[in-house]
Amino acid sequence: MSNKEKLDTLLKKRAEAYLGGGKEKIDKRHESGRLTARERLALLFDPGTFQEHGLFMHHRCTNFGLENKEFPGEGVVTGMGSVADRVVYSASQDFTVAGGSVGEFTAKKITDVMDQALKTGDPFVFINDSGGARIQEGVDALSGYGHIFYRNVLMSGVVPQISIIAGPCAGGAAYSPALTDFIIQVEHEGQMFITGPSVIKQVTGEDVSSEELGGAESHSHYSGVVHFTAQNGHEAMNLCRRLLSFLPSNNTEEPPAIPTETSQLMGPEEHLRNLIPDDPKEPYDMHNVILNLVDNADFLEVQEHFAPNIIIGFARVSGHTVGVVANQPLEKAGVLDIDSSSKAARFIRFCNAFNIPLVTLVDVPGFMPGVDQEYGGIIRHGAKMLFAYGAATVPKVTLIVRKAYGGAYLAMCSKEMGADKVYAWPYAEVAVMGAEGATSILYNKDIKNAENPTEVLAEKTSEYKEAFTTPYVAAGRGYIDDVIDPAETKMVLVGALEALRTKREIRPQKKHGLIPL
Ligand code: HXC
């Protein structure tokens, strides 16, 4: 064979492999508004930067008539490329090839790029669109998944891992995304569940559609499994690029900084004085406070629809990434409950693992009372927040915006839990509990025996408010570093984060702590 013929053979083989399961199946996907595995990668990476890995890898299964069966690319496209000029590795399952099912060599292709990402310290993005373990390959397929899960665990906390659910992701296959840091689910296209509707019908008798069970709404609103939803494949890939822009490539690096004007030079901003209402009982949208404090009002909210009584997400302050954790008075008065505690704790641990300073905005009336909460383990789940903040060694800056009551005062990164800087607005109320609750306990008998109980309650409540629901008692003891004019908030935040950039904190050596799971 001449070199020309050899080259033609390569080009022919490539062209065939690029077609995956064939034109008919690709057309079918396009008709249903879905992208192919390769189109998704083209949107994820900077144009022309993707280098493919293992295009010609081939299964060796001979069961159920597979001996002569070609599965182009083994049902997955893998490789690396640049996202905003930084290297990222990816695997994109090709549903047109045997339903994107994962066989021994599909898994090998995926774990090869995972190993490389770990070696070079670069993020890994796994685009899921698959019928799961390739049935014909039996235990070899299960083993393949095992190798993927194991890599997910090894990579955890070393490089960021992002999963995109762009098609079916059923059975044990759903545990790879669950082991990664962030999951983006495409609405109406991605579905994720451990057991599908027919098994559920057989076992529990419940009738449920796959969309109701494992669609984007279910996981973003109810289960909390998914961190972001996207309307379509294009949006999912853009979202993934945006998320990566806030993150470092690995745990030894700082997140990329974007040069900006320093807010410190800008001077006080009077409009910040009016961000919260005069009436301490009136709710307001904490998003508004966040957007006014971060660069260009650019805030990437994580798990927006799950446990909305706490807000978490990424932003930048003077060009540097920060993780924001903030109570949301608009939802359940911003109380901490089981879901909001777990949500925030996981996010705090991600930020700590990847050198992202934490900015905590506090307006919290306490932990949620109730039998459901106690039986559901609010003690264990609430403790996750205390643990996560206490264990975090990244810079931690806390601003008490309004209420900081009881255990929730500590759980929202108080000085005692290792905050490096705690500031309070003059409207802050730092106390063991709210005035009405406190006085009705302290003066229970006086109120009962009074001729006019309402008057006595009002009088005692007012005395309590005067004495305790201000920031000055806490500031007097050094629990708050400074009570600031809200107009200075951005300057103060920029200054504190700048100073803390070189923070080093040495802790005793241990294998790992035992976060209350
Ligand atoms: C082999 C598979 C397959 C699989 C789909 N296909 N899933 N081949 N192993 N797991 C093939 C089909 O035979 C078909 O081949 C092609 O992919 C497209 O599948 P369709 O069924 O025609 O597509 P659709 O109607 O869109 O339905 C998609 C689907 C369904 C919902 C994903 O295929 C399905 O239910 N598949 C099985 C899901 C499952 O139970 N998987 C095992 C889960 S357990 P042709 O040749 O006709 O194109 C698991 C364990 C993980 O994954 C282990 C971790 C511990």
Residues whose N, C-alpha, C, O or C-beta is under 5 A from the ligand:
A	BS01	HXC	A98 G99 S101 S130 G131 G132 A133 R134 I135 L142 Y145 P168 A170 G171 G172 A173
